[in-house]
Amino acid sequence: MPDHDLTERFATTRTRIASAATRAGRTPESVGLVAISKGQPATAIRALAELGQRDFGENYLQEALPKQENLRDLPLTWHFTGQIQANKTRPIAESFAWVHTLDRERTAMRLNDQRPPGLPPMNVCLQVRLEDEPGKGGLEPHEIPALAAKVSELPHLRLRGLMALPPPRDSFDEQKQLFDRLHSLLRELQASGFAVDTLSMGMSADLEAAIAAGATYVRIGTALFGERQRA
């Protein structure tokens, strides 16, 4: 059985999402929750799944794969939310339904080529850098159309939208300004004919601003699980 603290944190997070959606004139169902379970043991994921959570995000492949094996009896959807190393694309292609951090054509081609034929196309979001942050992954905004066009040609990938991990901002208005920028970039893709529908943005500290700006997935870790444990 899930412990009381986890049950309470899950309920609080769902309430935050629903309230933010309602304030933005949206339905709560329009915002998906990806539980970021990096650093959490399989037992914690199983407990959250018992409460009804189905989407889980992992950043580190070597940590994710044993947990996926342990939880194979559950109907979970796995999202890869970390930086993709070129030599790790095959197990990502084999084991995840979503990738949120695609930012290179070579990586896209490897994921496409290594996706097992029995699986549906992998859902992918292009990661975008909204400000100049040395060392952070992601595309510059002007690089988005070219990679979007390439991904759209690959039969085993399905381009879904954009993802960002913007630098922290203290105020709601500052947070929303950055998220609005990503939404504008998605609209530009849609206007160019791309069938994209996903904005993966917002975490524990800024999910309200992300939802106000149109997030369709928020990625929440600490607010759900508390401080990380070692897997």
Backbone as CSV, one residue per row, in Angstrom:
resi,resn,N_x,N_y,N_z,CA_x,CA_y,CA_z,C_x,C_y,C_z
1,MET,0.837,-1.202,0.000,0.000,0.000,0.000,0.874,1.255,0.000
2,PRO,0.509,2.267,-0.767,1.263,3.514,-0.738,1.208,4.140,0.654
3,ASP,2.323,4.762,1.080,2.299,5.391,2.388,1.505,6.695,2.334
4,HIS,1.181,7.198,3.521,0.324,8.382,3.614,0.964,9.587,2.931
5,ASP,2.264,9.773,3.117,2.931,10.945,2.542,2.862,10.927,1.024
6,LEU,3.115,9.770,0.413,3.060,9.679,-1.043,1.640,9.941,-1.540
7,THR,0.666,9.366,-0.859,-0.732,9.579,-1.239,-1.082,11.057,-1.173
8,GLU,-0.634,11.716,-0.126,-0.936,13.137,0.045,-0.232,13.990,-1.004
9,ARG,1.025,13.678,-1.289,1.764,14.457,-2.295,1.150,14.278,-3.679
10,PHE,0.720,13.062,-3.990,0.087,12.822,-5.282,-1.215,13.612,-5.398
11,ALA,-2.026,13.577,-4.357,-3.289,14.317,-4.377,-3.038,15.814,-4.485
12,THR,-2.052,16.312,-3.763,-1.738,17.739,-3.810,-1.273,18.147,-5.203
13,THR,-0.445,17.314,-5.816,0.049,17.623,-7.162,-1.080,17.616,-8.175
14,ARG,-1.952,16.628,-8.090,-3.088,16.581,-9.010,-3.991,17.805,-8.816
15,THR,-4.163,18.233,-7.578,-4.976,19.415,-7.313,-4.318,20.658,-7.888
16,ARG,-3.005,20.785,-7.736,-2.300,21.927,-8.322,-2.486,21.980,-9.832
17,ILE,-2.361,20.822,-10.474,-2.516,20.766,-11.935,-3.940,21.150,-12.336
18,ALA,-4.924,20.568,-11.641,-6.318,20.851,-11.987,-6.651,22.323,-11.765
19,SER,-6.178,22.893,-10.673,-6.464,24.295,-10.372,-5.824,25.211,-11.398
20,ALA,-4.561,24.908,-11.763,-3.870,25.734,-12.754,-4.567,25.651,-14.104
21,ALA,-5.005,24.462,-14.467,-5.710,24.304,-15.743,-7.017,25.090,-15.748
22,THR,-7.763,25.003,-14.668,-9.040,25.715,-14.584,-8.824,27.217,-14.678
23,ARG,-7.814,27.730,-13.991,-7.524,29.171,-14.054,-7.165,29.604,-15.472
24,ALA,-6.563,28.690,-16.229,-6.156,29.005,-17.602,-7.278,28.750,-18.610
25,GLY,-8.466,28.381,-18.123,-9.575,28.099,-19.021,-9.445,26.777,-19.744
26,ARG,-8.730,25.846,-19.127,-8.502,24.534,-19.720,-9.099,23.465,-18.827
27,THR,-9.241,22.256,-19.369,-9.701,21.137,-18.547,-8.497,20.477,-17.881
28,PRO,-8.650,19.958,-16.679,-7.537,19.243,-16.043,-7.011,18.098,-16.900
29,GLU,-7.908,17.468,-17.666,-7.496,16.324,-18.495,-6.577,16.733,-19.640
30,SER,-6.492,18.023,-19.941,-5.635,18.480,-21.032,-4.165,18.543,-20.637
31,VAL,-3.872,18.291,-19.369,-2.493,18.355,-18.870,-2.097,16.986,-18.343
32,GLY,-1.124,16.360,-18.995,-0.632,15.073,-18.536,0.464,15.243,-17.493
33,LEU,0.579,14.265,-16.627,1.591,14.271,-15.566,2.600,13.160,-15.821
34,VAL,3.855,13.547,-16.030,4.951,12.579,-16.082,5.655,12.625,-14.734
35,ALA,5.603,11.524,-14.013,6.280,11.438,-12.717,7.754,11.138,-12.950
36,ILE,8.617,12.075,-12.596,10.050,11.892,-12.810,10.595,11.049,-11.673
37,SER,10.922,9.817,-11.996,11.256,8.817,-10.979,12.745,8.510,-10.905
38,LYS,13.586,9.370,-11.519,15.030,9.153,-11.394,15.418,9.233,-9.916
39,GLY,16.296,8.342,-9.518,16.736,8.323,-8.134,15.763,7.678,-7.173
40,GLN,14.624,7.193,-7.688,13.624,6.555,-6.838,13.631,5.046,-7.076
41,PRO,13.403,4.255,-6.045,13.378,2.802,-6.221,12.103,2.337,-6.909
42,ALA,12.153,1.127,-7.423,10.977,0.553,-8.081,9.789,0.478,-7.136
43,THR,10.046,0.289,-5.850,8.941,0.202,-4.895,8.150,1.507,-4.837
44,ALA,8.833,2.636,-4.950,8.143,3.930,-4.923,7.315,4.128,-6.194
45,ILE,7.862,3.690,-7.328,7.107,3.782,-8.582,5.868,2.901,-8.511
46,ARG,6.031,1.698,-8.002,4.890,0.790,-7.892,3.815,1.385,-6.980
47,ALA,4.243,1.995,-5.889,3.275,2.588,-4.967,2.505,3.724,-5.636
48,LEU,3.203,4.547,-6.422,2.522,5.638,-7.116,1.598,5.099,-8.211
49,ALA,2.027,4.031,-8.860,1.170,3.401,-9.874,-0.109,2.868,-9.246
50,GLU,-0.046,2.387,-8.009,-1.243,1.908,-7.318,-2.249,3.034,-7.094
51,LEU,-1.761,4.267,-7.065,-2.647,5.424,-6.900,-3.229,5.898,-8.230
52,GLY,-2.768,5.292,-9.332,-3.324,5.622,-10.637,-2.369,6.296,-11.601
53,GLN,-1.133,6.579,-11.168,-0.175,7.214,-12.077,0.336,6.202,-13.100
54,ARG,0.407,6.609,-14.373,0.814,5.686,-15.422,2.062,6.137,-16.190
55,ASP,2.327,7.435,-16.240,3.461,7.937,-17.015,4.631,8.246,-16.089
56,PHE,5.796,7.645,-16.400,6.984,7.833,-15.577,8.165,8.227,-16.451
57,GLY,8.968,9.163,-15.951,10.120,9.655,-16.687,11.419,9.290,-16.005
58,GLU,12.370,8.827,-16.798,13.692,8.450,-16.293,14.765,9.179,-17.090
59,ASN,15.821,9.590,-16.388,16.912,10.341,-17.012,18.140,9.488,-17.308
60,TYR,18.315,8.405,-16.566,19.541,7.625,-16.667,19.210,6.191,-17.052
61,LEU,19.705,5.793,-18.206,19.334,4.493,-18.754,19.732,3.351,-17.833
62,GLN,20.956,3.408,-17.288,21.434,2.300,-16.459,20.600,2.134,-15.197
63,GLU,19.942,3.204,-14.783,19.054,3.137,-13.631,17.649,2.699,-14.046
64,ALA,17.244,3.119,-15.231,15.871,2.878,-15.667,15.607,1.415,-16.012
65,LEU,16.530,0.783,-16.706,16.253,-0.550,-17.240,15.923,-1.582,-16.161
66,PRO,16.678,-1.651,-15.047,16.288,-2.620,-14.013,14.922,-2.321,-13.411
67,LYS,14.591,-1.048,-13.278,13.269,-0.710,-12.739,12.169,-1.119,-13.709
68,GLN,12.393,-0.902,-14.992,11.396,-1.317,-15.979,11.175,-2.823,-15.927
69,GLU,12.245,-3.571,-15.775,12.122,-5.028,-15.695,11.335,-5.425,-14.448
70,ASN,11.620,-4.781,-13.347,10.940,-5.073,-12.086,9.448,-4.769,-12.169
71,LEU,9.088,-3.774,-12.976,7.704,-3.289,-13.035,6.980,-3.711,-14.305
72,ARG,7.518,-4.719,-14.966,6.968,-5.123,-16.259,5.520,-5.594,-16.170
73,ASP,5.076,-5.983,-14.990,3.696,-6.444,-14.834,2.688,-5.305,-14.816
74,LEU,3.162,-4.045,-14.767,2.258,-2.896,-14.682,2.111,-2.220,-16.047
75,PRO,0.939,-1.660,-16.338,0.712,-0.990,-17.631,1.230,0.455,-17.611
76,LEU,2.542,0.608,-17.567,3.149,1.933,-17.446,3.645,2.429,-18.803
77,THR,3.671,3.733,-18.965,4.252,4.377,-20.141,5.533,5.068,-19.706
78,TRP,6.635,4.714,-20.363,7.950,5.212,-19.957,8.414,6.325,-20.890
79,HIS,8.859,7.418,-20.281,9.350,8.596,-20.996,10.829,8.761,-20.677
80,PHE,11.664,8.880,-21.706,13.079,9.182,-21.465,13.236,10.692,-21.451
81,THR,13.730,11.226,-20.333,13.782,12.668,-20.139,15.198,13.181,-19.872
82,GLY,16.203,12.330,-20.112,17.584,12.751,-19.911,18.296,12.985,-21.232
83,GLN,19.539,13.426,-21.130,20.340,13.613,-22.332,20.695,12.252,-22.929
84,ILE,20.664,12.173,-24.245,20.825,10.896,-24.942,22.271,10.732,-25.400
85,GLN,22.923,9.712,-24.901,24.275,9.384,-25.360,24.171,8.518,-26.606
86,ALA,25.061,8.759,-27.560,24.973,8.073,-28.855,25.041,6.558,-28.709
87,ASN,25.796,6.071,-27.733,25.935,4.623,-27.582,24.812,3.995,-26.762
88,LYS,23.808,4.788,-26.395,22.691,4.275,-25.589,21.363,4.328,-26.338
89,THR,21.404,4.623,-27.624,20.139,4.802,-28.334,19.368,3.493,-28.493
90,ARG,20.070,2.372,-28.670,19.337,1.119,-28.901,18.437,0.752,-27.724
91,PRO,18.938,0.690,-26.485,18.022,0.347,-25.391,16.936,1.397,-25.158
92,ILE,17.208,2.653,-25.477,16.153,3.665,-25.381,15.068,3.360,-26.413
93,ALA,15.488,3.072,-27.635,14.527,2.758,-28.700,13.717,1.515,-28.372
94,GLU,14.309,0.578,-27.652,13.640,-0.681,-27.334,12.700,-0.579,-26.127
95,SER,12.965,0.372,-25.218,12.334,0.311,-23.900,11.445,1.490,-23.540
96,PHE,11.417,2.537,-24.352,10.659,3.741,-24.012,9.629,4.049,-25.088
97,ALA,8.502,4.616,-24.663,7.459,5.046,-25.596,7.674,6.486,-26.057
98,TRP,8.348,7.273,-25.205,8.578,8.689,-25.477,10.040,9.050,-25.243
99,VAL,10.526,9.986,-26.035,11.788,10.690,-25.767,11.474,12.179,-25.793
100,HIS,11.860,12.888,-24.733,11.556,14.318,-24.627,12.751,15.203,-24.965
101,THR,13.891,14.626,-25.254,15.134,15.408,-25.287,15.902,15.259,-26.595
102,LEU,15.204,15.082,-27.695,15.882,14.913,-28.971,16.394,16.266,-29.471
103,ASP,17.667,16.333,-29.811,18.217,17.593,-30.319,19.279,17.402,-31.404
104,ARG,19.390,16.182,-31.952,20.381,15.934,-32.994,19.817,15.000,-34.060
105,GLU,20.140,15.296,-35.293,19.679,14.452,-36.398,20.262,13.051,-36.295
106,ARG,21.524,12.950,-35.959,22.149,11.624,-35.856,21.429,10.766,-34.819
107,THR,21.071,11.358,-33.696,20.353,10.617,-32.663,18.988,10.177,-33.168
108,ALA,18.315,11.050,-33.881,17.004,10.702,-34.446,17.117,9.505,-35.380
109,MET,18.123,9.502,-36.226,18.285,8.406,-37.175,18.593,7.104,-36.460
110,ARG,19.400,7.161,-35.424,19.722,5.943,-34.677,18.479,5.405,-33.963
111,LEU,17.719,6.281,-33.320,16.495,5.832,-32.655,15.528,5.207,-33.650
112,ASN,15.399,5.822,-34.810,14.511,5.290,-35.843,14.971,3.914,-36.313
113,ASP,16.248,3.798,-36.603,16.772,2.543,-37.138,16.736,1.422,-36.108
114,GLN,16.815,1.772,-34.820,16.908,0.764,-33.766,15.570,0.485,-33.076
115,ARG,14.529,1.175,-33.495,13.211,0.917,-32.926,12.729,-0.460,-33.387
116,PRO,12.391,-1.374,-32.472,11.954,-2.713,-32.887,10.703,-2.654,-33.755
117,PRO,10.627,-3.482,-34.780,9.505,-3.417,-35.725,8.154,-3.710,-35.096
118,GLY,8.108,-4.435,-33.992,6.825,-4.749,-33.369,6.240,-3.639,-32.521
119,LEU,7.013,-2.567,-32.322,6.543,-1.475,-31.477,5.993,-0.332,-32.324
120,PRO,5.048,0.441,-31.780,4.567,1.617,-32.519,5.671,2.661,-32.613
121,PRO,5.532,3.625,-33.516,6.546,4.682,-33.604,6.769,5.350,-32.246
122,MET,8.031,5.680,-31.987,8.373,6.365,-30.743,7.945,7.823,-30.824
123,ASN,7.267,8.298,-29.784,6.886,9.699,-29.690,8.100,10.523,-29.281
124,VAL,8.380,11.593,-29.988,9.550,12.401,-29.663,9.188,13.879,-29.586
125,CYS,9.824,14.548,-28.633,9.789,16.001,-28.527,11.189,16.534,-28.766
126,LEU,11.284,17.650,-29.452,12.558,18.307,-29.667,12.845,19.216,-28.481
127,GLN,14.032,19.045,-27.899,14.404,19.902,-26.775,14.941,21.231,-27.293
128,VAL,14.471,22.312,-26.684,14.813,23.663,-27.121,15.485,24.413,-25.970
129,ARG,16.559,25.120,-26.276,17.185,26.029,-25.313,16.539,27.399,-25.466
130,LEU,15.894,27.869,-24.425,15.189,29.146,-24.491,16.091,30.330,-24.156
131,GLU,17.226,30.058,-23.500,18.206,31.095,-23.218,19.590,30.491,-23.417
132,ASP,20.592,31.342,-23.495,21.958,30.882,-23.707,22.494,30.276,-22.419
133,GLU,22.544,28.953,-22.368,23.030,28.240,-21.193,24.105,27.253,-21.631
134,PRO,25.358,27.628,-21.530,26.449,26.743,-21.957,26.376,25.385,-21.258
135,GLY,26.562,24.343,-22.051,26.560,22.990,-21.504,25.205,22.331,-21.440
136,LYS,24.133,23.082,-21.653,22.798,22.477,-21.619,22.416,22.008,-23.020
137,GLY,21.800,20.833,-23.103,21.358,20.312,-24.377,20.189,21.108,-24.922
138,GLY,19.925,20.916,-26.202,18.777,21.570,-26.810,19.130,22.326,-28.070
139,LEU,18.106,22.548,-28.866,18.255,23.276,-30.117,18.096,24.770,-29.889
140,GLU,18.800,25.555,-30.685,18.462,26.961,-30.802,17.143,27.059,-31.576
141,PRO,16.330,28.063,-31.282,15.030,28.146,-31.967,15.112,28.074,-33.493
142,HIS,16.144,28.678,-34.091,16.218,28.662,-35.553,16.564,27.279,-36.107
143,GLU,17.016,26.359,-35.227,17.370,25.008,-35.676,16.178,24.050,-35.670
144,ILE,15.071,24.472,-35.101,13.931,23.563,-34.930,13.353,23.070,-36.255
145,PRO,13.075,23.941,-37.229,12.394,23.454,-38.438,13.149,22.356,-39.177
146,ALA,14.469,22.470,-39.259,15.239,21.472,-40.011,15.157,20.104,-39.350
147,LEU,15.307,20.050,-38.026,15.234,18.750,-37.359,13.803,18.227,-37.364
148,ALA,12.833,19.108,-37.229,11.443,18.669,-37.307,11.150,18.022,-38.657
149,ALA,11.670,18.613,-39.716,11.455,18.057,-41.057,12.104,16.684,-41.178
150,LYS,13.306,16.542,-40.622,14.003,15.254,-40.700,13.253,14.180,-39.922
151,VAL,12.842,14.507,-38.703,12.141,13.526,-37.875,10.840,13.094,-38.553
152,SER,10.167,14.033,-39.200,8.897,13.718,-39.856,9.057,12.743,-41.006
153,GLU,10.280,12.594,-41.519,10.545,11.653,-42.604,10.832,10.243,-42.094
154,LEU,11.054,10.091,-40.793,11.493,8.805,-40.248,10.279,7.984,-39.819
155,PRO,10.099,6.795,-40.367,8.848,6.050,-40.159,8.653,5.510,-38.758
156,HIS,9.737,5.340,-38.000,9.610,4.739,-36.677,9.641,5.772,-35.554
157,LEU,9.608,7.052,-35.935,9.490,8.140,-34.960,8.235,8.939,-35.286
158,ARG,7.627,9.500,-34.251,6.479,10.384,-34.446,6.760,11.705,-33.731
159,LEU,6.944,12.751,-34.499,7.194,14.061,-33.914,5.930,14.543,-33.213
160,ARG,6.055,14.808,-31.905,4.884,15.232,-31.128,4.922,16.710,-30.748
161,GLY,6.124,17.260,-30.516,6.148,18.655,-30.105,7.502,19.081,-29.582
162,LEU,7.473,19.985,-28.599,8.684,20.612,-28.087,8.769,20.445,-26.569
163,MET,10.009,20.459,-26.094,10.286,20.360,-24.666,11.314,21.410,-24.295
164,ALA,11.207,21.938,-23.085,12.223,22.868,-22.596,12.402,22.690,-21.098
165,LEU,13.617,22.969,-20.667,13.971,23.012,-19.249,14.608,24.379,-19.016
166,PRO,13.801,25.425,-18.885,14.347,26.773,-18.805,15.050,27.025,-17.481
167,PRO,15.902,28.035,-17.419,16.543,28.379,-16.147,15.511,28.835,-15.132
168,PRO,15.786,28.632,-13.847,14.807,29.008,-12.816,14.514,30.508,-12.832
169,ARG,13.269,30.835,-12.580,12.831,32.217,-12.429,11.963,32.300,-11.182
170,ASP,12.046,33.408,-10.470,11.370,33.518,-9.183,9.879,33.797,-9.304
171,SER,9.492,34.624,-10.253,8.095,35.051,-10.298,7.313,34.274,-11.359
172,PHE,6.009,34.205,-11.136,5.113,33.553,-12.091,5.242,34.200,-13.468
173,ASP,5.242,35.522,-13.521,5.285,36.220,-14.809,6.579,35.919,-15.569
174,GLU,7.699,35.863,-14.850,8.976,35.551,-15.509,8.984,34.116,-16.014
175,GLN,8.448,33.213,-15.214,8.365,31.817,-15.643,7.487,31.688,-16.885
176,LYS,6.330,32.294,-16.838,5.384,32.173,-17.946,5.953,32.789,-19.224
177,GLN,6.722,33.857,-19.102,7.300,34.487,-20.287,8.167,33.503,-21.064
178,LEU,8.960,32.710,-20.355,9.791,31.711,-21.025,8.928,30.609,-21.643
179,PHE,7.942,30.132,-20.899,7.085,29.072,-21.429,6.265,29.565,-22.622
180,ASP,5.841,30.826,-22.586,5.122,31.387,-23.730,5.983,31.340,-24.992
181,ARG,7.275,31.527,-24.799,8.192,31.496,-25.944,8.177,30.110,-26.591
182,LEU,8.168,29.059,-25.778,8.125,27.704,-26.341,6.798,27.463,-27.047
183,HIS,5.709,27.960,-26.458,4.402,27.798,-27.093,4.375,28.495,-28.451
184,SER,4.991,29.657,-28.538,5.046,30.367,-29.820,5.802,29.561,-30.862
185,LEU,6.876,28.900,-30.436,7.647,28.073,-31.360,6.828,26.874,-31.836
186,LEU,6.009,26.309,-30.941,5.131,25.210,-31.357,4.119,25.701,-32.386
187,ARG,3.553,26.871,-32.151,2.582,27.407,-33.102,3.222,27.660,-34.471
188,GLU,4.478,28.066,-34.472,5.177,28.267,-35.746,5.310,26.944,-36.488
189,LEU,5.621,25.872,-35.765,5.684,24.555,-36.406,4.321,24.158,-36.968
190,GLN,3.282,24.367,-36.190,1.937,24.027,-36.657,1.573,24.827,-37.905
191,ALA,1.934,26.099,-37.906,1.630,26.942,-39.068,2.390,26.493,-40.302
192,SER,3.530,25.815,-40.093,4.327,25.302,-41.209,3.856,23.939,-41.684
193,GLY,2.815,23.411,-41.056,2.243,22.149,-41.513,2.602,20.928,-40.701
194,PHE,3.344,21.089,-39.617,3.702,19.940,-38.780,2.547,19.619,-37.834
195,ALA,2.214,18.340,-37.729,1.102,17.891,-36.877,1.615,17.643,-35.466
196,VAL,1.946,18.725,-34.779,2.494,18.625,-33.419,1.454,19.129,-32.423
197,ASP,1.440,18.499,-31.241,0.401,18.814,-30.263,0.899,18.839,-28.829
198,THR,2.215,18.719,-28.614,2.735,18.495,-27.270,3.705,19.590,-26.853
199,LEU,3.492,20.102,-25.643,4.437,21.006,-24.988,4.818,20.363,-23.664
200,SER,6.040,19.859,-23.590,6.549,19.235,-22.378,7.344,20.292,-21.616
201,MET,6.724,20.858,-20.591,7.388,21.947,-19.855,6.708,22.119,-18.505
202,GLY,7.495,22.526,-17.530,6.992,22.727,-16.188,7.417,21.615,-15.258
203,MET,7.915,22.025,-14.069,8.359,21.077,-13.049,7.721,21.464,-11.728
204,SER,8.228,20.921,-10.628,7.578,21.119,-9.332,7.428,22.596,-8.975
205,ALA,8.443,23.408,-9.295,8.449,24.797,-8.843,7.699,25.746,-9.766
206,ASP,7.393,25.318,-10.986,6.825,26.270,-11.948,5.701,25.676,-12.791
207,LEU,5.075,24.629,-12.301,4.055,23.973,-13.129,2.861,24.881,-13.410
208,GLU,2.518,25.772,-12.477,1.376,26.661,-12.708,1.623,27.581,-13.897
209,ALA,2.817,28.152,-13.980,3.140,29.033,-15.099,3.176,28.257,-16.410
210,ALA,3.709,27.029,-16.358,3.775,26.213,-17.569,2.376,25.889,-18.084
211,ILE,1.472,25.544,-17.191,0.108,25.212,-17.609,-0.595,26.452,-18.149
212,ALA,-0.366,27.600,-17.533,-0.951,28.839,-18.036,-0.478,29.144,-19.451
213,ALA,0.744,28.700,-19.767,1.315,28.938,-21.096,1.004,27.829,-22.085
214,GLY,0.270,26.789,-21.669,-0.163,25.762,-22.611,0.486,24.409,-22.487
215,ALA,1.197,24.119,-21.400,1.831,22.809,-21.245,0.809,21.687,-21.396
216,THR,1.190,20.641,-22.127,0.357,19.445,-22.211,0.936,18.295,-21.389
217,TYR,2.216,18.380,-21.026,2.834,17.485,-20.060,3.664,18.327,-19.098
218,VAL,3.473,18.105,-17.800,4.389,18.637,-16.805,5.185,17.470,-16.249
219,ARG,6.441,17.727,-15.914,7.356,16.678,-15.470,7.691,16.939,-13.998
220,ILE,7.146,16.109,-13.118,7.186,16.397,-11.689,7.911,15.277,-10.947
221,GLY,8.909,15.651,-10.155,9.651,14.684,-9.364,9.502,14.918,-7.873
222,THR,10.188,15.947,-7.371,10.246,16.177,-5.928,8.879,16.368,-5.305
223,ALA,7.980,17.099,-5.955,6.656,17.338,-5.376,5.872,16.044,-5.196
224,LEU,6.211,15.018,-5.959,5.539,13.723,-5.829,6.256,12.794,-4.852
225,PHE,7.562,12.643,-5.054,8.306,11.631,-4.320,9.008,12.162,-3.063
226,GLY,9.093,13.484,-2.933,9.934,14.029,-1.879,11.390,13.987,-2.320
227,GLU,12.289,14.166,-1.388,13.706,14.125,-1.719,14.105,12.759,-2.251
228,ARG,15.020,12.747,-3.197,15.387,11.497,-3.866,16.104,10.531,-2.938
229,GLN,15.796,9.256,-3.177,16.536,8.173,-2.547,17.424,7.539,-3.614
230,ARG,18.315,6.712,-3.186,19.107,5.946,-4.144,18.314,4.705,-4.557
231,ALA,18.354,4.423,-5.906,17.620,3.243,-6.371,18.316,1.981,-5.911
